């Protein structure tokens, strides 16, 4: 296969797989958690006001995060209209851009290797990692940061290899976008990785050449206009964003996201599924190579050292943070999949086959997610895998896949790793979207609740009254805010509307509504059985 034909085939495969892994099922279930509906609503309000500077929620400034995701969502809304699946488009697009960046990067540095599948391996390994797929389906700031940071670090290494200043310019440009995605964490991590890499390689010239005045000006041109404008309009921005949501979030448990120091080890292992067995082997081999080389590393090992530092530094940095969330570690995952790509390249080039234990473990780990994917409705509703015929059939399917994967790798080696492993990935995602979406909606999203409330509101002859809640979760509150496009008032915060309104309350707390509404007429409007919620109409005083 000549280079042009290979490029066409690789491009078609990447386009098809990215479309499936990142865009398939974006609207099959509603926005989940508190962040998705909150960010989606902020972008909607900014678009409605034609305001590209100040993020607002319920008409009030919301300055916790920078603006890149909101800009992307606003553009998507203006093209496709406001909906939950459109709110997720920026992350899916950014993940696709990241995959293509990896492919182009590996095509460039792998042009002299004997294994022509090296660039496609790296792109597909990263695209199919569980953490990348998951956050590509989330309306959040995590994927915009991960994508821009990854592209920036790849551009920096390409510049180091080639000396081409356009790559260095791209580094500053993408790190600037990362700063617009989530703040100073992007340039901080980039500088720390480059500094440690410089020390490790004894390449002192590179640390002096990286600060490049045109690049610094480009970084400032990308980042400063918005930061200056938002500070000018909102004098509290520096205090809220920098002091509270960066420094205080890192150094204190102000936002109640405390986890043990080792929290990110299982998070990274899960995020790198189904490739984790061979990534661990690649990691161990690279560390051994690094330790055994007392002098300057040969060129073929320098990239691995860079990837090791890129992988380990964010894990360590966020592990010492007092506030921990899974998405924080997303920028580290591409380094793990790139380590794997180089590991496979070496094994294929030297015709080394994986050992039986490695093959067996990888086959089991790759096929195992098919079981909870097939049983996703039981997992979400019952929080367990119930014994029975369905579980037995799911396990037999996974066992058949594991045997097929192991037999193929045993016969053809790691050259077939991506092909065999992608099959259960595709199947698992298809099963989750196809069979799990209704259960995801009922258990994790406020969309069905909002649809039921719209049905109740439509029964009013005039304009429906405002919505209030009592003891509903933040996830439901923000979800209702987005799907009903109206701020949600909370009884427990003293936000009892003076006019007539509808209040949503858990069934066991309905007596509190009667007490809070003493002297006002209260009428039961209906029940939302999946969440055991009750609706009441409360008259004016």
N, C-alpha and C positions, 0 to 999 in steps of 0.2 A: 504494500500500500504506500503510494507516494505521499509526500508531505501535504499537498493540496487536498487530496482525497481524505487523508486522516483528519485534517482540520475541519472539513465539511461534516464528516461522520461524528467527530467529537462535539462539534457545535450543535448538531441536531440532537445528540444524546443529552447534552447539558441543558438545552432549551426544554426538551420534553421532561427531563427529570426535575428541573427547577420549577416548572409549571405545576407538576404534580405535588412535589414535596412542600412547596411554599404557598401555592395559590389554591390548591384543591381544598375545598371545605371551609374557606374563610368565613362564609356566612351560614354554615350548617348549624352552628350553635352560637348563642349570644355572647356578648362580652362578659368575661368572668373576672372575679376579684374586684378590688377597689380601683386599681390603677387604670385598667383598660377603659371603663366607661368614663372615668374622670378625665383622662387625657383626650379621649374622643370628644367629650363635651367642651373642653377648653378650646380645641381647634374649631369646633362649630361656632362657639361664641365669638372667637376672633374673626372668623370669616363673616359672620353676620354683621359685625361692627366695621368690617374692612380695616381692621387694626392688626398690623404685622409686627407690633412691638410688645404690647403688654398682654401676657396670658391672663385670662380671667375665668373664674368659675362662679356661676350664679351672679355675674356682674361685678364681682370683687376680684382684685388682682390675686393671682395664684403664682407665686414666684419661686416655687420649689425647684423647678427644672428650667434649663434653657429652652430655646425655641425651635430647634431643627425639626423635631418630630411634628410640632404643630404646623410649621410651614409646609411640610410634606403632606400632612393630612388635609390642610386647607386646599392645596392644589388638587388633591384627589377628590375632595368634596365638590370643588367647583367643576370638575369634569364629570364625575359619576353620580353626584348627589350625596346627601348625608345618609349613611347607614353604617351598621356595625362592620360589615365586610369591607367597606371602603376605608374605615378607620384602621383596618389591619394591613391595607395595601402598602403603606410606607415600609413596614418591617419586611414584608415579602419581597418588595423591590430591593431593599438594601441587602437582604440575604443573597439575592440573585447577583447583585453587583459584586458582592464579596466573593462569590464562587467564581465568577468570571475573572476577577482580579487575581485569584490564586492560580487559575488555569494559565493566564497570560504570563504571570511571574514564573511559574514552573516551566513553561514553554521556553522562556528565555534562558534560565539558568540550566535547564536540562537539555539544551540543544546539542550538547556534546556527549550526552550519555548514550549507552547502547540500548537502553530500555525506552522505547518510544511511547509506552503507555504511562510514563511518569507524570506528565501534566494532568492527564485525565484522572489518574488515580487520586492525586491530591485534591482536585476539585470535587470529585464524587465522595471521597472520604469525608470532607468537611461538610458538604451539602447534606449528607445523610446522618450526621451526628445528631443524637436525640435532642441535645440542647439547642442546636441551630434550628432544627425543624420546629421545636416548641416555640421558641421566641420569634421565629419568622411568622408565626400565627398569632402574635400578640401585639395589640395596639399599645406600644410602650416605647420608652427611650432607650431600652437596652440594645436592641438590634441596630439602630442607627449608630450608637457608640461603637459597638463591636465591628461593624462593617467599615466605618471610617478609620478606626484605629488599625484594623488589619491591613487595609489598603495603604495607610500611611507607613506602617512598619515594613511592609513588602517593598514599597517605593524606596525607603531609606536603604534597605539591604541591596536593592538593585543598583542604587547610586554607588554604594560602597564597592560593589563588584565592577561596575563599568566606569565610574567617574563622570557619567552623563548628568549634567546639572538639571536637566528637565525632570529626572527622577527625584532629585532633592527638592525641587519646587513642588512636585506632587506630594512629597512627604509633608511639607509645611502646609500645603492646602488641605490635605485630608486630616491632619491633626487639628487644624483650625476648625474643620467641620465637626470633629469629635468634641472640641471645646464647646461648640454650639449645641451638640447633642446632649452632653451631660456635665459640662463644666471643666474645671482645671484638672480633673483626674486624667484626661487624655494626654496633655503635654507632660504631666508629672510622670506617668507610667512610661511614656516614650523616652523621656530623658533618663529615667532610672535604668531602663533596659539597655539603652545605648551606653551609658556610663559603665555599668557592670560588664557589658560585653567588651568594651574597650580595655578594661583592666584585665579581663580574662585572656584576651588575645594579645595583650601588650602592644596594641596598635594605637600608639599615642597620637599619631598624626590625625586619625579619623575624628577624635574628640575635638581637635582644634579646627578641623575643616567643616564639621557639621553646622556650627553657628554661622550661617551664610546670610549676609545682610538682605539681599533680595528675597530670600525665603522668609526671613523674619518679617519683612514688610508685607509679604503676601499673607502670612499668618495673621498679622494685625489687621490687614484689609478685610480678611474673612470674618474675624471675630469681633473687633472693637466697635464697628458701627452699631451692632445690636446692643452690646453691653453698655455702651455709652448712652444710647437712646433710652433703654429701659431704666437705667439709673436716673437719667434726667427726668423721666416721667414719674418714677416711683422711688422716692428718696429712701424707702426702707429696703430696696432690693439688695444692697450689699449686706445688710444685717441678716435678712431672711435667707438669702441664697448662700452666701459665702460663710457667714458665721454659724448659722443654724444648720443648714442642709448640706454643708460640706464638713466643716470643722467639728461642730457639735455632734453631727451624725456619726462621724468617724470616732471621736474620742469619748462619747458618752452613750448611754442607753436612752437618750431622750425620746426616741420614737419606738421603743419597745420591740426591737428586732434583735434581741440578744440571742446568741447561739454559742456553743462551745468552740474552743480554738480549732478543733479538728473538723468543724462543720463542712468546710469546702472540699475535704477529701472525698466523701461519698457524693457530694454534689458534682464534682468534676468527673468521677467515675461514671455516674449516671449520665452526665451530659455528653460523654464521649462514647456511649453505647451506640452501635454494637461492636465498635472497633477496639474496645478497651483492652482486650487480652494482648493484641499485637502492639498497641500503643505502649503498654507497660513494658513489653519486651524491648521495644525501640528505645524507650526512656532508659532502661537499665543498661542497654548496650552503649548508648551515647554517654551516660555518666561514667561507665567503665573506661571508655575511650578517652574522655576528658581527664580522668584521674591518672591514667597510665601515661599520658603525654606530659612530660615535664618541660619540654620545650614548646616552641610555637607549633600550633596544629597545622597539619597539611590542609590545603584548600577544601578537600572533600569533607573534612570534619568541621570546618568553621561554621557552616550553615547550621549544623546540628547543635553546636554550642549556642548560637544565637536563638534557636528555637527553644532550647532547654531553659535559657534565661527568661525568654518571653513567656513560657509556660509557668515557670515556678514563681517569678516575682509577683504577678497579680495574686496568686494563691496565698503567698506569704503576707503580702500587704493587706489584703482584705481579711485574712485570718486574725490579724491583730486589731482589726476594727471592732469597736463595741457594737456596731450595728451591722447585721449580716442578712442579705437576701440572695436568693439563687442567681438572679440576673447580674449581680455585680461581677461574677466570675466569667461571664460570657466572652469578654475579649481575650481570655487565655486559651479557649478551646481550639481556635484555628491552629495555634502552635502545636498542639498535640496531634492533630490530623496531618499536619505537614511533616512532623517527625515520622509518623507512620508511612507517609508516601516515600520518604527517602529510605526508610528501612526496607520497604518492599522493593524499591529500585535496586538496592544493593544485593538483596537475596536473589532477585530475578537475574541480575547481571552475572552473578557468580554461580548461578544454577544451584542455589541452596534451598532445599525443601524444609518446610516446618516440621518439627518433631511431632510425634504422635500425640503427646500430652497437650502441646500447644494447639494442634488442630482440633482435638476433641473439646477442649475448653472453649475455643472460639466458636465452634459449631453449636455448642449448647447455649452460650451467651447470645449468639446471633438469633437462634430460633426461639429462645425462651419468651421474648416479648410478645410473640404471637398468641400465647395463652391468655394473658390479661387483656390483650386487644380483642380477642374473640369473646371474652367474658366481661367486657367493659361495663355493660349495664349492671351486672351483679356487683362489680367492684365499686361503682359509684353509689349505688343505692344501699347495698348491704355492707360495704367496706371490707369485703372478704371474697375469697374464691370458694363458692359452695361446692361440697362434694356432690357428685352425681354424674349422669350420662354426659351432660354438656362439657363438664370439666375433663372427663376421660377422653372425649373426642378431640378437644382442644389440645390436650397433652399428646395424643397420638399424632396429630397434624404437626405439632412442633417437633416431635421425635423424628418423624419422616423427613422434615426439612433439615434437622441436624445431621442425620445420616447422609443425606444427599450432599450437604455442604462439606462434611468431613471426607466423603469418598472423592469428591471433585478436587479438593485441595490436596489430598493424598496423591492423586494421579497426576494433576497438572501443576501443582505448586502454587505459590502466591500470585502468579500471573492471573489466576482466576479469583483472587480474593474479592475484588470489588463486585464482580458479576454474581457470585454465589451469595454474598452477604446482602446485596441490595434487594434480593427477592423477598426475604422476610421483612425487611424495612418497608418496602412498598405494600406488602400484604398487611402488616400491622397498622400502618397509617390508614389504609383503605377500610379495614375493619373498624377502627376507632371512629372515623368520620361517618361511615355508613351506619353502624349499629349503635354507636355511643352518643351521637349528637342529641337525640331526644333526652337521654338521661343526663347529659352534660347541661342541657338547657334547664331541666327541672331542678337539678341539685346545685349547680354552680352559677347560673346566670339569672339575672332579674328580667330577662326578656319575656318569658311566659307570664310572669307576674304583671309586668307592664301591659302586655296585651290584654290580660283579664281586666285590669283597671280601666283600660280604654273602653272595653265593652261596658263596664259599669258607668263610666262618664258619658257614654253615648245615650244612656237612658235618660239623661237630664234634657229637658226641653230647651233650656237656655244654656249659656256658657257654663261648662262644668266647674265646680268649685275647686279650690287648691287641695293639694294632697299633703297630709301630715302622716308621720309614723311614730310608733312607740316601740322602743327596744328592738328595732330592726338592725341588722348588721350594716356596717359601713359599705360592704359590697352591694347589698340591696339598695341602700340609699343612693349611692352614686349610679348604680344601674338604672334605677327609676328616674334619676335626674336626666340621664342621657335619653332613655327611650321615651319618656314623656316630655322631654325638653322643657322642664320647669324645675326650679329649686324645690327640694323636699324639706319640709319643716319637721322638727323633732320635738315631741312633747316633753321628753326628759330634759331638754335644754331650755324649757320654758317658752318654746316657740309655738304656743297654742294659738291658732288664728282667731282673731276677733270675729271674723265673718263665718258664714257657713263653710264647711269643708268636709273632706273625706279623710278618715284616719284608718291606717292599716296597722294591725296589732297582732302579735302571736295569740293563739287561742287561750292560753293559760293566763294572759294578762288583760283580758277584755274588761274585767271588773275595774281596772284602773282608769279605763276610758270613762266609765260612768262617774267615777269620783272626780276626774279632771273636768268633766263637762257638767258638773252639778248645776242645775237650773236651766240647762239647755236640752232641747229635744235630741234624742239619739235613736237612730233607726238602723237596724242591721241590713246591710245591702248584699252580702254574699260571703262566700268562703273560697279561699284558694287552697284546696286540699293538699297538693304536693308539699307545701311548706307549713301546713296547719296554721294559716293566717285568716283573719276575719276583717271584713270591711264594714265601717260604720259611717253613716252620714250624721254630722253634728250641726245643729241649727245655729243661727246667730243668737247672741244672748237676748 
